[in-house]
Amino acid sequence: MAEAEKRKFTRVVFRTEVRITAGEAIEISNQLRDISLGGAFVEGASSLKEGLPCMLSIDLIGPGSLLRMTVEGYVARREPNGIGIKFTRIDVDSLLHLHHLIKIHSLDPETVDVEFARDLLEIK
């Protein structure tokens, strides 16, 4: 099955600073490649192993404000150019910010709303 067919959430390109924390290891990267309601891909070399639980802090910078979303997840896959993180837990405020971010960057905002409503309880 193709990678796109396995995805259940719309992914959008969004670049911002992220901070990945896994145990005592802290990695900072500004190369968030894309994000969805279910996960994100962070570009760059990473020493984090597949399956490792982690926290991802994502900065959302706007005119006169800085919001930070924090999401729990694990390293779902490693590629030569980065790591894919699957989200497992997110607080309500961060989830609402994430939904809005994906919706405004998506080519199909209505689909994002359907995904949000359909799978809200699954990723909380």
GISULNOR-V814494 format. One record per pair of residues at least 4 apart in sequence whose C-alpha atoms are under 8 Angstrom apart, sorted by the first residue. I is the first residue (numbers start at 1). J is the second residue. D is the distance in Angstrom with one decimal. If there is no record, write none. Layout:
# GISULNOR-V814494
i:I j:J d:D
i:I j:J d:D
This chain:
# GISULNOR-V814494
i:1 j:5 d:6.4
i:1 j:6 d:6.9
i:2 j:6 d:6.6
i:3 j:7 d:6.7
i:8 j:38 d:8.0
i:8 j:115 d:7.8
i:9 j:36 d:5.9
i:9 j:37 d:6.1
i:9 j:38 d:6.4
i:9 j:112 d:7.5
i:9 j:115 d:6.4
i:10 j:36 d:5.7
i:10 j:37 d:7.5
i:10 j:102 d:7.8
i:10 j:106 d:7.6
i:10 j:111 d:7.8
i:10 j:112 d:6.5
i:10 j:115 d:8.0
i:11 j:34 d:6.2
i:11 j:35 d:5.3
i:11 j:36 d:4.6
i:11 j:37 d:7.9
i:11 j:102 d:7.5
i:11 j:106 d:7.8
i:12 j:34 d:5.4
i:12 j:35 d:5.6
i:12 j:36 d:6.6
i:12 j:102 d:6.3
i:12 j:105 d:6.2
i:12 j:106 d:6.1
i:13 j:33 d:5.9
i:13 j:34 d:4.3
i:13 j:35 d:6.6
i:13 j:105 d:7.6
i:14 j:32 d:6.6
i:14 j:33 d:6.1
i:14 j:34 d:5.3
i:14 j:35 d:6.7
i:15 j:30 d:7.1
i:15 j:31 d:6.1
i:15 j:32 d:5.0
i:15 j:33 d:5.8
i:15 j:34 d:7.2
i:16 j:30 d:5.5
i:16 j:31 d:6.6
i:16 j:32 d:5.9
i:16 j:58 d:7.2
i:16 j:59 d:6.3
i:16 j:60 d:7.1
i:17 j:28 d:7.5
i:17 j:29 d:6.0
i:17 j:30 d:3.9
i:17 j:31 d:6.7
i:17 j:32 d:6.9
i:17 j:58 d:6.3
i:17 j:59 d:5.8
i:18 j:28 d:6.1
i:18 j:29 d:5.5
i:18 j:30 d:5.7
i:18 j:31 d:7.5
i:18 j:32 d:6.7
i:18 j:56 d:6.7
i:18 j:57 d:5.5
i:18 j:58 d:4.7
i:18 j:59 d:6.4
i:19 j:26 d:7.2
i:19 j:27 d:6.0
i:19 j:28 d:4.5
i:19 j:29 d:6.3
i:19 j:55 d:7.9
i:19 j:56 d:5.7
i:19 j:57 d:5.0
i:19 j:58 d:6.7
i:20 j:26 d:5.8
i:20 j:27 d:5.2
i:20 j:28 d:6.1
i:20 j:29 d:7.9
i:20 j:54 d:6.6
i:20 j:55 d:5.7
i:20 j:56 d:4.7
i:20 j:57 d:6.5
i:21 j:25 d:5.9
i:21 j:26 d:4.5
i:21 j:27 d:6.4
i:21 j:54 d:5.5
i:21 j:55 d:5.1
i:21 j:56 d:6.6
i:22 j:26 d:6.4
i:22 j:48 d:7.8
i:22 j:52 d:7.3
i:22 j:53 d:6.3
i:22 j:54 d:4.4
i:22 j:55 d:6.4
i:23 j:54 d:7.4
i:27 j:46 d:7.8
i:29 j:42 d:7.5
i:29 j:43 d:7.7
i:29 j:44 d:7.4
i:31 j:42 d:5.8
i:31 j:43 d:5.2
i:31 j:44 d:7.0
i:32 j:40 d:7.4
i:32 j:41 d:6.1
i:32 j:42 d:4.4
i:32 j:43 d:6.1
i:33 j:40 d:7.5
i:33 j:41 d:5.6
i:33 j:42 d:5.7
i:33 j:43 d:6.2
i:34 j:40 d:5.7
i:34 j:41 d:5.5
i:34 j:42 d:7.5
i:35 j:39 d:5.9
i:35 j:40 d:4.2
i:35 j:41 d:6.5
i:35 j:102 d:7.6
i:36 j:40 d:6.2
i:36 j:98 d:7.9
i:36 j:102 d:6.7
i:37 j:87 d:7.9
i:37 j:95 d:7.8
i:37 j:98 d:6.8
i:37 j:99 d:6.8
i:37 j:102 d:7.8
i:37 j:116 d:7.5
i:38 j:86 d:6.0
i:38 j:87 d:5.3
i:38 j:88 d:7.8
i:38 j:123 d:7.0
i:39 j:84 d:7.2
i:39 j:85 d:5.4
i:39 j:86 d:4.3
i:39 j:87 d:4.9
i:40 j:84 d:5.8
i:40 j:85 d:5.3
i:40 j:86 d:6.8
i:40 j:87 d:7.9
i:41 j:82 d:7.0
i:41 j:83 d:5.7
i:41 j:84 d:4.4
i:41 j:85 d:6.1
i:42 j:82 d:5.5
i:42 j:83 d:5.5
i:42 j:84 d:6.5
i:42 j:85 d:7.8
i:43 j:81 d:5.6
i:43 j:82 d:4.1
i:43 j:83 d:6.6
i:44 j:81 d:5.4
i:44 j:82 d:4.7
i:44 j:83 d:7.8
i:45 j:80 d:7.3
i:45 j:81 d:6.4
i:45 j:82 d:5.7
i:46 j:82 d:6.5
i:46 j:83 d:7.1
i:48 j:52 d:6.9
i:48 j:75 d:7.3
i:49 j:75 d:6.8
i:49 j:78 d:7.6
i:50 j:74 d:7.7
i:50 j:75 d:4.9
i:50 j:76 d:5.8
i:50 j:77 d:5.6
i:50 j:78 d:6.4
i:51 j:74 d:5.7
i:51 j:75 d:5.1
i:51 j:76 d:5.9
i:51 j:77 d:7.8
i:52 j:74 d:5.3
i:52 j:75 d:5.5
i:53 j:72 d:7.6
i:53 j:73 d:5.8
i:53 j:74 d:4.1
i:53 j:75 d:6.6
i:54 j:72 d:6.0
i:54 j:73 d:5.4
i:54 j:74 d:5.3
i:54 j:75 d:7.3
i:55 j:70 d:6.8
i:55 j:71 d:5.7
i:55 j:72 d:4.6
i:55 j:73 d:6.2
i:55 j:74 d:7.9
i:56 j:70 d:5.7
i:56 j:71 d:5.2
i:56 j:72 d:6.3
i:56 j:73 d:7.5
i:57 j:68 d:6.4
i:57 j:69 d:5.6
i:57 j:70 d:4.4
i:57 j:71 d:6.5
i:58 j:68 d:5.5
i:58 j:69 d:5.1
i:58 j:70 d:6.4
i:59 j:66 d:6.8
i:59 j:67 d:5.9
i:59 j:68 d:4.6
i:59 j:69 d:6.5
i:60 j:66 d:5.8
i:60 j:67 d:5.0
i:60 j:68 d:5.9
i:60 j:69 d:7.6
i:61 j:65 d:6.0
i:61 j:66 d:4.6
i:61 j:67 d:6.3
i:62 j:66 d:6.3
i:68 j:94 d:7.8
i:69 j:94 d:4.9
i:69 j:97 d:7.6
i:69 j:98 d:7.8
i:70 j:90 d:6.9
i:70 j:91 d:7.7
i:70 j:94 d:6.6
i:71 j:87 d:6.5
i:71 j:88 d:7.7
i:71 j:89 d:6.0
i:71 j:90 d:4.9
i:71 j:91 d:7.5
i:71 j:94 d:7.6
i:72 j:87 d:5.8
i:72 j:88 d:5.6
i:72 j:89 d:5.0
i:72 j:90 d:6.3
i:73 j:85 d:6.3
i:73 j:86 d:5.3
i:73 j:87 d:4.1
i:73 j:88 d:4.7
i:73 j:89 d:6.6
i:74 j:85 d:5.5
i:74 j:86 d:5.6
i:74 j:87 d:6.8
i:74 j:88 d:7.5
i:75 j:83 d:6.6
i:75 j:84 d:5.9
i:75 j:85 d:4.6
i:75 j:86 d:6.5
i:76 j:83 d:7.5
i:76 j:84 d:5.5
i:76 j:85 d:5.3
i:76 j:86 d:5.7
i:77 j:83 d:5.7
i:77 j:84 d:5.1
i:77 j:85 d:7.1
i:78 j:82 d:6.2
i:78 j:83 d:4.6
i:78 j:84 d:6.4
i:79 j:83 d:5.9
i:87 j:123 d:7.0
i:88 j:123 d:5.8
i:88 j:124 d:7.2
i:89 j:123 d:6.0
i:89 j:124 d:5.1
i:90 j:94 d:6.4
i:90 j:95 d:6.1
i:90 j:123 d:7.2
i:90 j:124 d:5.5
i:91 j:95 d:6.1
i:91 j:124 d:7.0
i:92 j:96 d:6.2
i:92 j:124 d:7.7
i:93 j:97 d:6.3
i:94 j:98 d:6.0
i:95 j:99 d:6.1
i:96 j:100 d:6.2
i:97 j:101 d:6.1
i:98 j:102 d:6.2
i:99 j:103 d:6.0
i:99 j:112 d:7.6
i:99 j:113 d:8.0
i:99 j:116 d:7.0
i:100 j:104 d:6.2
i:101 j:105 d:6.4
i:102 j:106 d:5.9
i:102 j:109 d:8.0
i:102 j:112 d:7.3
i:103 j:108 d:7.7
i:103 j:109 d:4.9
i:103 j:110 d:8.0
i:103 j:112 d:5.9
i:103 j:113 d:7.5
i:104 j:109 d:6.9
i:106 j:112 d:7.7
i:108 j:112 d:6.8
i:109 j:113 d:6.4
i:110 j:114 d:6.4
i:111 j:115 d:6.2
i:112 j:116 d:6.1
i:113 j:117 d:6.2
i:114 j:118 d:5.9
i:115 j:119 d:5.9
i:115 j:120 d:7.8
i:116 j:120 d:5.4
i:119 j:123 d:6.8
i:120 j:124 d:6.6
